[in-house]
Amino acid sequence: MSLSVAVAGKGGTGKTTFSSLLIRYLLGENKKPILAVDADPNANLGDALGLEIEDTVGDICEEMLRNKDNLPAGMAKTDYLNLKIERALIESSGMDLLSMGRPEGPGCYCYTNNLLRSIIDKISSRYPYLIMDNEAGLEHLSRKTTRDVDFLLIVSDPTVRGLKTVQRIHQMVSNLKISVGKQFLVLNRAKPESSSILSSHLEKVGIGLAGVIPEDELIYEYDGEGKPLVELPAESTAVKAVKGIVEKLGI
């Protein structure tokens, strides 16, 4: 089985939290190995997974651009870039992490994008499960530096502004002609009254509601103490909610 899931949403909605709990679920169900890709420039998926990031793909691209005339003798650009990216992979039990980092500097996109696309696709094809934590702009999906995804899960907080952002991301996918199998909304940090207040706006979003994740004090506690969210206990309300969403979608 091969499954790829991209998670998107505006900053602060909890998409990284959702991504880490999705990975937690897959690991618990022995669905591995997983390639976790942190494609948000404000990279913090590593913290949520308890992994320390050293190098990012963005750093590697910028280094390659600076030194493009001084690469090791006899080594093709593709081989050099592939070697550096392989070394940037953070390996863990059942899961590896690749951090894309910030968008490349001027000129770097044209110089490396074709090489980068084939290398990332080659790396991701080794894993039956790919979970990608995106920025709202879907930078790496739109550049197609990652393979097509089976699910795009757009995370929103329970606000009208958040749902409008979901609409824009949904429209962006259509406009950019990104290959996405299915799109769903995940409503995060919801209070009991949220659904009734936002019901009319939910209908305008244009995609189905995968599920609702209630506020969970354990998440705030773990964040405050710097504990990885993948270590949250099974009784966590957020963990239970994500389990329900994943099983509903058949991921």
N, C-alpha and C positions, 0 to 999 in steps of 0.2 A: 504494500500500500504506500502511496505517496500523497502527502497532504501539505498544502502551503496556506498559511493564514497571515494576512496583513492586518495590523491594528492601527487605526488612525484616530485623530480627534484634536481639537484645539488644546493648547497648553493648559495644564492644570485640571484636566477632566479625569485623570487617573488611568490613562491608556497604558502607561508603563506598569502600573499596579495590576491592571487586567492582564497584560501580556505575561507578567511573571506568574500570576495565578493560573493562567491557561497552561503555562509550561509546568507548573507544579502538578496540575491535574494529569497531564500526559505522562509525566515521570511516574506518578503514583499508579497509573494504569499500565505501566511498563511499555508505553508507546515511545520508543526511542530507538536509535539516537536522534536527538533534536539539534538542529542548527538554529540558534537564536541570533537574530540580526538586529542590532540597535541602529536604526536608520534615522534617529532623531539627533540633530546637531547638539541639543541639550541632553547629552547622553547620560542616562542614569539607570538603564536596564541592568548593567553590571552590578550596581549596588543592590538592586532588588533581588538579584540572583545570587548574591554573595560572591561575585567574581570581580577581580581587579583588572581594569583595562590598562594596558601599557601603550599599545600602538593602535591607530585607527587607519582605515583605508584612505581617509582624507589626508592624513599625515604622510602616508606612503606616496600618494599621488603628488603631493607638493614637493616631497624630497626628490622624486623621480624627475619632476619638471626642472628643479634647480640643477640636478646633476645629469641631465639627459645626454650631455656630451662626454660624461666621464663614467659611464657604466662599465662594469667589469669586462675586460677584453674577452671577445669570443662568446659573450652571453647575449642572446636576443632579448629585446625589450619585454616580450611576453614572458619568457622564462624568469627574468629578473623580477618583474611585477608579481608573478605567480609565487615565487619563492618568498618575497617579502610579505605577501598577504597570508600565505600559509603560516608563517611565523607569527603573524598577528592574531591568529586564532587562539582563543583562550579555551583550553581543554578542561572538561570536568566530567564527572561520572554521569554518563547518559546524555550529556548535553555539552555542546561547544558554543562559544559566543564570538561573533564577529561584529566589531563596532565600525560603522561607516564614517563617523566623525562629521566634521563640518564640510559644507560644499567646497569643492576644489576652487582654487584661486583662478584668476583670469588666464585663459589659455589652457588650463589643465584639462578641462572637459574635452575639448577637441583633440588634445594630445593622447589622452589615455582611455577615453570612454569605450571605444571598440574593444580594446584589450581587456578593460575591466569587466565589461559585460560578459565576455566569454569565460573569464576566470571565475567570477562569482557564480555564474550558472554551473560551471563545472564543479565547484566546491559544493554548492547546494544540492546538486544531483546525487551526492554521496549519502544524503540524509533522507530518510523516509518522512521526516517531519521538519517543516520550516516555519518558524514563527518570527515575524518581522514587526518590530515596533517603529512605526513611521511618525514623521512629523505631519502636521495638518496639510502641508503643501504637497505631500506625496512625492517628494523630490526624486527618490530613487526608483519608485514605480514609474513615474513619468519619463525618466531617462532610460527605463528598461534595463537598469543595471542589476535587476533581480528578475528571476523568472516569473511568469504569470502566476496569479494566486487563485486558489479555489474559493477562499472566503475573504471578504473585506469587512471587518467589524469596526464600526465607527462609534467611538465612546463619547458620550456627552454627559455633562452634569445636568441636573433637573432644572434648567433655566430656558427661557425662550431664546435668549442669545445663543446658548449652546446648541439648541435644535436648529437654529438658522445656519450655524456653522456646519452642522451635519448635512443640511440641504446643499450647501455650497460644495462640500467635498463630494457628495453624490453626483452633483452636476459636473464637477471637474473630471471625474472618472469617465463620464460619457463624452465630454468634450475632448479629452486627451486620447480617447479610444484605447484606454488601458484594458487589458484582458483580465477581467475579474469574473469568477464563476457566480458567486452570490454575495449580496451586500445586506448587512443587518445593522440595526442600531442597538447599542448597549447603553442603558441609562444607569449611570453610576452615582453613588452617594445619595440615593433617593430616600426621601422621608415618606411616611405613610400617605401624606396628603399630596405628594408630587404628581401622581398619575392623574388624579381628578383635575388638578389645576392645569396640567399640560395636555390633557386629552385632545383638545381641539387642534393644538399645534402638532401633536404627534401624527395626526392624519395628513398633515401637509408635508411631512419630511420626504415621503416618496419611497421609503424602504420599510420593511417589517421590523418590528421590535423583537429582538432575540431574547431579552430578559432585563430584569431590574436587579441591581446590586445595592442593597441598603447600606447606610452608613455603618461602619464597623470600627469600634473603638480600639480593637486589637491592631488594626492597621496603623492608626495614629501612634499607638504604643510602640510598635515595632520600628516605625520610622523614627520616632524620637530617640530610641535606644540604638539605632543603627543596625538593627537585626534584618537579615534577608527575609523578604516577604515569602519566599518559597518555603520557609520554615514555619509558616503560620499553621496552627493546629487545625484538625479536621472540624472542630466545633466552631471555628470562625464563621460568622454569618456571610462574609464575602466569599470565603472558600466554598461554602455550600451553594451560594448563588451562582458562582462561576461553574461549578459542577453541573448544576441544573441547565445552564445555558449551553454548555458543551454537549451534554447528552441530548438536549432538545434539537440542536443543529446536526447531530450525528457526526461530530468531529472526532 
